[in-house]
Amino acid sequence: MPILNEASDPADWIEPDDVPRPVVCYGIIPGAFGDIELDFHHHARGQILLVQSGALTCDVAGGLWIVPPRSAFWIPGGTMHAIKATGLVEGYGAFVARELGARLPPACCAVSVTPLLRELLFRAANLPLLYEEGGANSRLMDVLLDELVAAKVEQLHLPMPMDLRLRKMIDLMVAEPSDRSTADIWAKRAGLSERSLLRLMTRETGMSFGRWRQQLSVMLAVRWLASGNSMQQVAIDLGYESVPSFVTMFRKVLGAPPGRYMAERYGNSELHVSGRAWA
């Protein structure tokens, strides 16, 4: 602690709530523990997770977040959550004492990561666990908190229903995102009438069936594009007949075409398909 790598012993992990510092930062280097799956738990402190590489999914009651590389996720203190990380995960994060979290979002959210916030987390994660207070290290933490407060909230949240029939259907949709079956077909798979499916989705997620499926598609698209997949491959994997139809959907949901969205947030200068750049 605070940097965990392939030589680290998981038993060396110290619960951040027990560390007598207002901000506790840490890092996980690729290959530290392989795939990570943490069942529902909570911390007294708020938690910011930056995913530098690999895939991270965070499940919170009533919602699911897919956190793509070079993005971050904020979890307020006391929030029950489950985390699943796959692949060679590299991540950095900070636990923030409750008394310092008043300026931070009151609910879970994905946030964009500026180059400064990224570097601050990297730097803070390399400090000793019990860093010296009252000097440069404390000022570093103050700037880190200022950057967290200023971070832009991203619309990468997928509200999840509680109805077990809908959850079973959604598990199938997440496993096969290229399946573009109609609402009527999905309703039959869930053992519902189409009318019941549409009514339940709206009531339990606040979104129509079509809008919810679009949101799932853009969340998966952002993760895959940030991982280096081509625009054409992403469109195919999401079941779109052409790249332009995928781009139109993406722009409608997130307000910008994939190339511009990814360049502004994740540093991708261009996304190409068949030699053409899709801005």
N, C-alpha and C positions, 0 to 999 in steps of 0.2 A: 504494500500500500504506500502511495496511492497509484503507482503504475503497476498493473498486473500484466504479466507476460506468460509465455509458455512454460517458464521455469517456476512460476508462482504456485504456491499451495493454497487452494481455496480456503483452507482452514485459517489462513493468515488474514482473511477479510475481517475488518473491524466495522461494526455497525456505525454508520455515520452519525446517528442520533446520539451516540455515546462519546463523540469526539468534542472536546471543549473549545471549539472554534465556531464563529458565526457562519462561515462558509467552508465546506469540505469538498475538495475536488479530487477526482480520480481519473484514471484512464485504463482502457483495456486494449492491449496490443494483439493483432491477429495471431490466432493459434493459442491463445491463453487457455481456453477450456473447450474449444470446439463449439458445437451448437449449445445454446443456452436457453433453457425454458424454466421460468420462474412462475410458480402458481400465484394466485391472488394473495397480495400482501400490502402493507402500507408502511410509510415512514412518518414520523412526526414532522420532519422537515419537507419543504418543497424540493422538487428534483427536476433538473434540466438534463436531458440526454441528447448529446450530439452524436449522430451516426456518420462516421467518416467513410467507412466501407462496410459491405455486408448488408443484410436485410434485417429490419427490426419491426415487429408488430406489437402494438400495445393495446390490450383489451381492458376497457374500463366499463363499469356498469352503464349500459345505454349507449355505448359507442365503441368504435374500432378505429385505430389510427395505424396507417402504414407509413413508416418513417423512411424516406429514401436516403441514400448517401448524401452527405453534406447538408443535412437538414437536422432540426432539433425538435424535441418534444418536451413540453412543460407539464409537470404533474404536481398540483398543489399538495401541501402537507396533509396527511390523514386520508388521502384518496386510495381506496382499494384498487389495485391494478395487477394485471398479469403481463409478463413480457416474454416474447419468444424471439430469439435472434438466431439466424442461420448463416452458414458460410463463414468465411474468415472475417469476423467482425472486428473492426477497430472503432472504438467509441471513447468519448470523453464526456464528463458530466460534473455537475456540482449539486450538492445538497445545501439548501439555504434555510437558515434558522427561521422559524415561524415569525418572529418579531421583525425580520427584515423583508418579509414577503408581502407586506401590505400594498406595495406598488405593483406587484406582479399579478397576472391574470388570476381570477378566482376559480376558474375552471380549467380542465385539461385543454391543451391546444397545441397544434403544430406551429412552429415559428421559423421564419427565415433566418439564416445565419450570415451575418456580415463577415468579411475577412477579419475585422478586428475582434469580433466575438469569438471566432474560431481560434485565433492566435492567443487570446486571453485564456481560453479553456485549456489549450495545449500547455501554456506557460504555468498556469495554476496547478495543473495536474502533476507537474514535475516538482512542485514544492514539497518539503517534508510534511507529513501529516500534521504534526504540531508545529506549524510554521510560526516564526516570531511575529508577534503582534505589535502594532503601534508604529510600524515603519513602512518600508517600501512594499512588503507583502500585503499589508492591510490596505494600502492604497490600490494595489493591483486588484484586490477583491472588490473594492468600492467601484472601480471602473467596470469590472465584470458585471456587477449588479446593475449599473447604469445602462450597459449595453443590453442586458436581458430585458429591462423595462422598456427600452426603445425598440426591441425586436418586433417585426411585423408579423401579425398572426396570419397563418396560411389556411386556406379552405381545403384541408386534406382530412377532414373528419367524415366518418361514415357512421351515421346513427344506426344502432342495431335494435331490432324489435325483441321483445321478451317472449312472444308467442312461440312455442316449441315447433309448431308446424312451419312457421316462417324461418326460424333458425336452421331447421333441417334443409329447407329449400336454399337458403343463403349459403350454407356449407357447400352445396352442389354448385352454385353459381361461382363461388370463389375458386373451387377446384377446377372448373371448366369455364373460364371467362370468355372463351370464344363461342360458347353456345348462345346464339342470339334468338332463342325460341321466344314465341309470343307469350304475353301474360297468361293467356288461356292455357297454354301447354304447361307453363310453370305452375299454375294453379292446380292442374290435375296431378302433377307430381307431388304437390304438397297436400293433396287430399282436400282441396277447397274448390269452391266455385270461383270463377274469375271475379265476380262481384265481391265476394268475401275477401279474396286476396287483395284487391285494390283498396277496399275499405280498411282492412287491417294494416296494410303498409302505411297508408296515410296517417292513421290514428297513432301507430306506434313509433313511426320514424319522423313524422312531419314532412315526408316527401312522397310524391307519387311513385308508383313502381318504376316508371320510365326514368324519372329524375334520380331515383336511388341507384338504378343500374348505371346511369351515366356517371354518377359520383364514384362508384366502384371502379369504373373503367379509367377515369382520370387518375385516381390514386395509384392504380397498378401501372398506368402509363408513366407517371412521374418516377416511380421507383425503377422501372425497367430502363427508361431513357437515362436516368442518372447513373445507372450501372453500365451504360455503354451500348445498349441494344440499339439497333437501327430503327428509324421511323417505320420503315416497311415491315420489319419483324414485329414491332409492337402492334401495328394495325392488324396484322394477320392473327397474332395471339389473342387480340381482343374481338376477333370475329368480324372486322370491318372489311367490306368488299374492296375498298380502295383507300389509299393514304389521304386524298382530299376529304373524303367523308369523315375519317378519323380526326383530321385537323379541324374541320368545321365543328365537330362535337366538342373537342378540347377547348377551342376558342369560346364556344358558347358557355361552358361551365366555368372556366378559369379566367376569362376575359382577355386572353392573349393566345396566339398560336404557340405550339410547342417549342419551336426554335427560340422565340423571344422569351418565353416564360423560363425555359431552362437556362438561357444565357444570363438573364438577370439574377437568378437565384442560385444556380449551381455552377456557373462559370463555363458552361458549354458554349463555345463561340458559334457553332453551327451544328445542325442536325441534318444529315444527308440521306436521300433515298434516290437510287438510280442517277447519281450525279447532280441532283437538284437540291438546293438548300431550301428548306421550308422555314421561313421566318415567322 
